[in-house]
């Protein structure tokens, strides 16, 4: 059934593409560049992100005798580049006798700071910096958006992992430099565990020359954020990398006689009104299984991962905490809940993650206005929840 739905969606997309081109063929090509708008742009970017490694290598751009290399209009490698804390958005690059890089990055739907950065590259004059310290550690420069949000931070972590994979590096010997000033958040410690060193530009006390410095892919342009992809590159490698950096082994076998069913609670909006009632309903229905509920963002990341790697069925309202789907055991199942005002058909973040990992997945959306409350909580009928969970359990453990 899932395969048929995918074929159906692809067929509709192809028909839309043909229809648009047939109506307006002369606007499709302009100055040897494809003009991509609306549906066409989405289709193009979807194809582009399906196999990114080969696309990046194939579509590389070289300037300044190899000191600047752009890949796929998504990210770039800068060699022997100098950062000066007094000029935090300026990159000083050796470009003797050559033009400065003439390159543009993919703007996407949200725009990108990378085009500003490339405009701010300055040609390095030999007399400009004297006795500058050279740093040989592989360094990734990141400008974060929505840095306190688990999902959007996950796109940055995943993108950084793609960079160390692409350039044949390891997290253990990789430095992250955060370009924008933000107060320390709950997720900063995870950055420090995943990578060897976490710095902000304000911590640089003097100019430093970096032998290899990468401008990371914009978080919004992460393959992780393209929910129509048939597969996600290196998803299981990222899963293992993340858990290994926390010293957690992902070895839980499926034990159908003793499942762990875990609710994850939210405390701001899109909350569940009747949390305790739902836990008690499932405990009554599954006398031999372990049913628990927890607010994951109230505990350290390592404890979060310890819970998730032992979970067989994960249940939660649509929200950033469901990004933990990436770290569930491969036999696990997910039930995603939606309030009336948040349609499940356009918010596919976690159905995509489940599909990419080969997990069982189901969703349920409240359609009864009487189940919604002014504090943005939703009442979930226990009988409906029990039915949805039981279908997932039966799929996981057929009798």
N, C-alpha and C positions, 0 to 999 in steps of 0.2 A: 504493500500500500504506500509506504513512504517513498519507494522508488518511483511509483506511478505519479505521485504528487510532484516529485522533482522533475520528471519528464514533462509533465503538464506545464509547470512554471517556465521551464526552458522554452517550450513551444510557444507559449504566449509572448515571452520576451523576444524571440526571433521574429514572430509576426509583427510585433510593435516596431521593431527595428526596420523591417522591410517596408512597413506602412509609412514610416516617417521618411525613409530614403526615397520611396516612390513619389511621395508628394512634393519633396523639396530636394532633389538630387544635387542641384547646383550649389547649395549652401553647405554641402557636406565636406567639400574640399576647398581650402582657401590658403593660398601661398604655401602649398605643399604640406600644410599641417591639417590634421583632422579637426574640424570644429565640432565639438561634442557638447550637446545640451540635453538636459532633462534625462529621459530614459536612456538615450544613447550613452551619455556620460556614465551613468550607473553601470550599464552593461560593460563598457570598456574597462572601468576601474575594477569591476568584479573579475573579469578575465585576467587583468594585469596582476591581481593579488593572489590568484590561484596557484601559480608556480613562481613566486617572487624571486627566488635565488637565481634561476636561469635568466629571468627577465632583467634583473639588476646587472648581471655580468654582460649580457648582450647589449644593454643600453647604457654603457658607461661613457663618461665624458672626461677627457684629460686636458689639463691646462697647467701652465707654469712649470713645465718640465716634470710633470707628475706630482707636483706638490699639492695640487687640487685634483681630486677625482670624484665626480658626481656619479651616482648610481641610480638609474631608473627614475630620475627626478624626485627621489624620495629621501636620500641621505647623501652624505659626502665624507670622504677621507681627506684630511689636511695633514701634510707632513712638514715637520720643522716649523710649526706655526707658533707665534708668540701671543700669549694672553697677558694683558696688563690690567691689574685690578683698578687702576685709575680710569680706564676706558673699557668698561665691562662688556660692551657689545661690539667691540672692535677686534678683528683678527688680523695680525700682521704676518704676511706671507711672502716668502721669497719668490719673486717673479721676474728675474733678470732678463731684460731685453724682450719681454713678451707682453702681450695684452693680458689684462686681468680677466679672470674667468667670466665668460659670457654664457650664463647658465640660469635656468629657471626651474624652481621646484614646483611640484604638483600643489596647486592651491586647495584642492578638495572642496568640501562643503563649508569648512570652517575657516578657511584661509590658513596661512602658515607664516611663522616667524623666520623661516629659513631664507626666504627671499630678501628679507631685511638684512639678515646676517651676511648674505653674499654681497649685497650692496655696500656693506660696511667693511669689507675686506680692504685693508690698506697694504700697498706694496712696501715691503720691508727694506728700509735703507740701511746699509751696512753700519753707518755711524749712529743710527737711531738708538740702538740698545747695545750697551757695552758690558761684557762679562756676565751675560745672562745665563742663568742655570738651565741646563738641559735635562729634561725628564723623559726617560725611555718607557715608562709604564703606559700600556694601552689605556687610552682615556676616551670616555664617551661624554659628550656635552648634551645636556637635556634641559629644555624649558618645559616646565610642568604646567598643566591646566587641570583644574578640579583635583588638586593634589591630595585632598582629604577623602576622596571618593575611591573606594576599593576597586570598582570596575575600571575607572579611567587610569588609576595607578597601575592596575594589572596590564593595561595596554602598553604603558611605559616599560614595565619590567619585561614583558614579552618582547617588545621591540629591542631592548638592550640585549636580551638573550639572542635574538636573531643577529645582532651585530657581532657578538663574540663568536657565534657559530660561523657567520659569513667570513670573518677575518681570522678564523682558526685560533681564537683566544680562549681563555677560561675566566669565569667569574672570580676565581681566586686571585688572579693577577690583573684585575680590571678596576680602574678608578672611574667614578661617576662625578662629574661636576654639574651642579645645578645652577643654572644661569639666573633664574629669577629669585628675588628675595621673598621668602615666606617663613612664617613662624613654624617652629618644629611641630610636626604632627605625629599622630599615633603610628603612621606607616613608615616614618623615617627609619626606625630601627630595622625594619625589614630590608630596606635598601642597604643598610650597613652589614647585614648578614649575607645577603645575596652576592654582594660585590666586595672587593678588597678594601675600598676606601670611598667615602662619600664626602665631597667638599662642596661648598658654595663659593661663588666668585669672591665674596667678601672675606673669605678666609685666606685668599692668596695675598701674601704680604708684599710681594714684589713681582715684576715680570718674570714669566717662566716660558721657556721654549719646549713645546711638546713634540716629540718625534713622530707620534701617531695619535691624531685626535679625530674623533668621529662626531659628526653632527647626527644625532639620532633621528629616526623616523618620527614624525609628529604623531602623538598619541591617537588623535582622531583618524589618522591615515593608517593605523595599524591593521594588518590582515585580521587581527582579532576583532576588529570593528566592522568587518565586511561579513554580515551574517548570512549572505546568500552563497558563500563559498561551499563547494562540495566537501572540501577537506581543509584543514589548517596545517600549514607546514610546521614540522617539528613539534607538534603538540605534546606527544608523549615524552620527547626529550626534554621539553620545558618542564613538564610534570616531574620528571625524575630530578632534573637540575634543582628545582625549587625545594623539593623535599630533602634532597641530599645536603643542601646548604644548611638546612635546619637539623640535620642529623636524624631524620625520620625515615624509617623503612616502610615501604608500601608493600606489605606482604600479607594482608588480611585475606584469607580464603573465604569463599561464600559458604556460610553455615546456615542452611535453610531452617534448621530447628531453633536457631537463636539469632534473629536479626536485630540490628540496631536501627531503629527508626528515629530520626532526629529532626525536630522542628528548629528553625532558626528564627528568632524574634527580632522585630524592628521596634524602635522606640520614638521615631519622629512622625512619619506619615506612612500610608499604606501599611497599617498595622492590623493585626488580627485581634478582634474584640474579645473573643472567648477562648483564649489560649488554654486555660486550665481544663475547660470542658472538652476540648479536642484531645488533649493528652489523655484524660481519663477515658474518653470514648475508645481510643485506640488501645489503651492498656486493657480495657474490658474485652475488646474484640480479639486482641492478640495476647492471650494470657502467658504464653511462653516467650514472647519477644520483649526486648528492652525498648521502651518508648521514652524519649527525653526531649526537653526543650531548653534552648540556651541562647543568650544574647552574645553572639560571637565577638562583636566589636568591643565588648567589655572585658575581654581577656587577652593576654599576649598572643601574638601570631603563632608561636610554637604550639601553644595549647589549642588554638583554633585548628591547626593542621592535625594535631593528635586526635581530636574529635572527628574531623572530616575523614581521615584515612581509615577510621574504624566504622564509618557509617555505611549502611546498606541502602537505606531509603532516606533521601533528604527532602524536606518539605519547607517551603517558605514563600512569603509574598515576593512578588517581583521587586528586586532591589539589588544593590551592589554586592551584598553578602553572598549571593548565589554565584559569584565568581569562583567560589570554592569548589564548584563543579569540576574545575580543572584538576583537583587533587583527590577526588573520590576514587575508590577502588574501581577497576574496570567492569566489575559485575553490577555496579550500583544502579539505582533508579532515582529519578527526580520528579517531584510534583511541585509545579510552580503555580501560585495562586495570584489572581488579579482582582482588584476592586472594579466596581462598575465604571469608574471614570478613567480607567487606564487599560486601553484595549490590548489584548494579547496578540492581535494580528500584526501590529506594527512594532511591537517590542520583542524582538526575536533574539536578544542577546544570549539568553540562557538555553533556549531550545537549540540554538546553533552550537553552543559549547557542548551540550549533551550529545548532539548528533556527531560532532567532530570526534568525540571520545568514544562513540559507540555505546552510550549508556541508554537505559530505558528512560523515557520521558513522557510526561503527561502534564496537561495544564487545565485549570478550571477558572472561569471568570464569573463573578457574581453579576447577575442580571436583575436582581431584585432591589429596587431603591430602598426598601424598608430595611435592608441589611447594612446600609451605610450610615455612619454616624458623623456628627460635626467635627470630632477630633481626628478625622481621617482614618478611622478604624472600620473594619468590615467584619460582620458576623458571618462565620462559615458554618453552615449546617453540618453537625457531626455525621449524620447519615450519608451525606454526599461525600464528605472527606473520607469516611471509612470505605465507601464503594470505590473511590478513585485509588486509594492506597492499596486496596485488596486486588484490584486489577493489575497494578504494578508488581505486587508480590507474587501473584500467580504467574505473571510473565517471567519473573526472575526465577521462581521455584515452581515449575509446573509439576503437578502431582502425578 
